Amino acid sequence: MNSVILKRFDAPDELRSFEKGTFALVHLGGMTIGPATYEPGWKWSTHVGPVAGTATCQVAHVGMVVSRRAAVAMERRHDL
């Protein structure tokens, strides 16, 4: 039987807060989606990397910038 699941970002399944940012996460099936909000000056290597223990984020992303601008740096994968 088919079903419809309705979820809202303003009532996320999980809210992750960190210095200068937040993630509002909604879990749908095997996917996790949601908006990320960053304050000016936020930088992965400064504000999340030390807590995560990695130099760069290790999660696969699909993203869209809705307001302002973003810069992205990616590691080169040698296994492709």
C-alpha positions as protocol buffer text, in pm:
chain_id: "A"
residue {
  index: 1
  type: MET
  ca { x: 0 y: 0 z: 0 }
}
residue {
  index: 2
  type: ASN
  ca { x: 130 y: 348 z: -90 }
}
residue {
  index: 3
  type: SER
  ca { x: 151 y: 615 z: 176 }
}
residue {
  index: 4
  type: VAL
  ca { x: 238 y: 982 z: 197 }
}
residue {
  index: 5
  type: ILE
  ca { x: 483 y: 1111 z: 456 }
}
residue {
  index: 6
  type: LEU
  ca { x: 473 y: 1482 z: 537 }
}
residue {
  index: 7
  type: LYS
  ca { x: 760 y: 1643 z: 725 }
}
residue {
  index: 8
  type: ARG
  ca { x: 857 y: 2005 z: 780 }
}
residue {
  index: 9
  type: PHE
  ca { x: 1197 y: 2167 z: 819 }
}
residue {
  index: 10
  type: ASP
  ca { x: 1057 y: 2394 z: 1091 }
}
residue {
  index: 11
  type: ALA
  ca { x: 988 y: 2077 z: 1297 }
}
residue {
  index: 12
  type: PRO
  ca { x: 1295 y: 1866 z: 1208 }
}
residue {
  index: 13
  type: ASP
  ca { x: 1367 y: 1515 z: 1330 }
}
residue {
  index: 14
  type: GLU
  ca { x: 1706 y: 1637 z: 1448 }
}
residue {
  index: 15
  type: LEU
  ca { x: 1861 y: 1981 z: 1502 }
}
residue {
  index: 16
  type: ARG
  ca { x: 2240 y: 1999 z: 1507 }
}
residue {
  index: 17
  type: SER
  ca { x: 2384 y: 2325 z: 1634 }
}
residue {
  index: 18
  type: PHE
  ca { x: 2749 y: 2418 z: 1624 }
}
residue {
  index: 19
  type: GLU
  ca { x: 2949 y: 2737 z: 1643 }
}
residue {
  index: 20
  type: LYS
  ca { x: 2819 y: 2975 z: 1373 }
}
residue {
  index: 21
  type: GLY
  ca { x: 2569 y: 2730 z: 1224 }
}
residue {
  index: 22
  type: THR
  ca { x: 2284 y: 2480 z: 1240 }
}
residue {
  index: 23
  type: PHE
  ca { x: 2148 y: 2182 z: 1047 }
}
residue {
  index: 24
  type: ALA
  ca { x: 1774 y: 2106 z: 1060 }
}
residue {
  index: 25
  type: LEU
  ca { x: 1756 y: 1742 z: 952 }
}
residue {
  index: 26
  type: VAL
  ca { x: 1455 y: 1544 z: 830 }
}
residue {
  index: 27
  type: HIS
  ca { x: 1483 y: 1168 z: 776 }
}
residue {
  index: 28
  type: LEU
  ca { x: 1287 y: 1024 z: 481 }
}
residue {
  index: 29
  type: GLY
  ca { x: 1340 y: 657 z: 410 }
}
residue {
  index: 30
  type: GLY
  ca { x: 1713 y: 612 z: 365 }
}
residue {
  index: 31
  type: MET
  ca { x: 1779 y: 983 z: 304 }
}
residue {
  index: 32
  type: THR
  ca { x: 1854 y: 1270 z: 536 }
}
residue {
  index: 33
  type: ILE
  ca { x: 1779 y: 1617 z: 401 }
}
residue {
  index: 34
  type: GLY
  ca { x: 1746 y: 1967 z: 535 }
}
residue {
  index: 35
  type: PRO
  ca { x: 1867 y: 2322 z: 533 }
}
residue {
  index: 36
  type: ALA
  ca { x: 2201 y: 2427 z: 676 }
}
residue {
  index: 37
  type: THR
  ca { x: 2239 y: 2782 z: 803 }
}
residue {
  index: 38
  type: TYR
  ca { x: 2581 y: 2940 z: 848 }
}
residue {
  index: 39
  type: GLU
  ca { x: 2672 y: 3275 z: 1000 }
}
residue {
  index: 40
  type: PRO
  ca { x: 2926 y: 3497 z: 824 }
}
residue {
  index: 41
  type: GLY
  ca { x: 3278 y: 3372 z: 885 }
}
residue {
  index: 42
  type: TRP
  ca { x: 3177 y: 3006 z: 927 }
}
residue {
  index: 43
  type: LYS
  ca { x: 3443 y: 2765 z: 806 }
}
residue {
  index: 44
  type: TRP
  ca { x: 3444 y: 2384 z: 822 }
}
residue {
  index: 45
  type: SER
  ca { x: 3809 y: 2358 z: 926 }
}
residue {
  index: 46
  type: THR
  ca { x: 3757 y: 2603 z: 1213 }
}
residue {
  index: 47
  type: HIS
  ca { x: 3404 y: 2536 z: 1340 }
}
residue {
  index: 48
  type: VAL
  ca { x: 3327 y: 2168 z: 1269 }
}
residue {
  index: 49
  type: GLY
  ca { x: 3649 y: 1991 z: 1168 }
}
residue {
  index: 50
  type: PRO
  ca { x: 3807 y: 1983 z: 1516 }
}
residue {
  index: 51
  type: VAL
  ca { x: 3490 y: 1826 z: 1661 }
}
residue {
  index: 52
  type: ALA
  ca { x: 3455 y: 1579 z: 1370 }
}
residue {
  index: 53
  type: GLY
  ca { x: 3825 y: 1495 z: 1379 }
}
residue {
  index: 54
  type: THR
  ca { x: 3867 y: 1537 z: 1002 }
}
residue {
  index: 55
  type: ALA
  ca { x: 4017 y: 1809 z: 783 }
}
residue {
  index: 56
  type: THR
  ca { x: 3714 y: 1804 z: 550 }
}
residue {
  index: 57
  type: CYS
  ca { x: 3354 y: 1684 z: 568 }
}
residue {
  index: 58
  type: GLN
  ca { x: 3330 y: 1315 z: 480 }
}
residue {
  index: 59
  type: VAL
  ca { x: 2955 y: 1314 z: 396 }
}
residue {
  index: 60
  type: ALA
  ca { x: 2828 y: 1313 z: 34 }
}
residue {
  index: 61
  type: HIS
  ca { x: 2637 y: 1632 z: -44 }
}
residue {
  index: 62
  type: VAL
  ca { x: 2392 y: 1777 z: -290 }
}
residue {
  index: 63
  type: GLY
  ca { x: 2354 y: 2144 z: -221 }
}
residue {
  index: 64
  type: MET
  ca { x: 2195 y: 2467 z: -330 }
}
residue {
  index: 65
  type: VAL
  ca { x: 2278 y: 2815 z: -203 }
}
residue {
  index: 66
  type: VAL
  ca { x: 1956 y: 3007 z: -145 }
}
residue {
  index: 67
  type: SER
  ca { x: 2098 y: 3332 z: -12 }
}
residue {
  index: 68
  type: ARG
  ca { x: 2438 y: 3498 z: -23 }
}
residue {
  index: 69
  type: ARG
  ca { x: 2730 y: 3288 z: -147 }
}
residue {
  index: 70
  type: ALA
  ca { x: 2938 y: 2983 z: -61 }
}
residue {
  index: 71
  type: ALA
  ca { x: 3286 y: 2858 z: -143 }
}
residue {
  index: 72
  type: VAL
  ca { x: 3357 y: 2486 z: -158 }
}
residue {
  index: 73
  type: ALA
  ca { x: 3684 y: 2292 z: -147 }
}
residue {
  index: 74
  type: MET
  ca { x: 3689 y: 1920 z: -217 }
}
residue {
  index: 75
  type: GLU
  ca { x: 3948 y: 1650 z: -170 }
}
residue {
  index: 76
  type: ARG
  ca { x: 4063 y: 1469 z: -481 }
}
residue {
  index: 77
  type: ARG
  ca { x: 3948 y: 1106 z: -476 }
}
residue {
  index: 78
  type: HIS
  ca { x: 4207 y: 861 z: -601 }
}
residue {
  index: 79
  type: ASP
  ca { x: 3972 y: 561 z: -614 }
}
residue {
  index: 80
  type: LEU
  ca { x: 3768 y: 681 z: -914 }
}
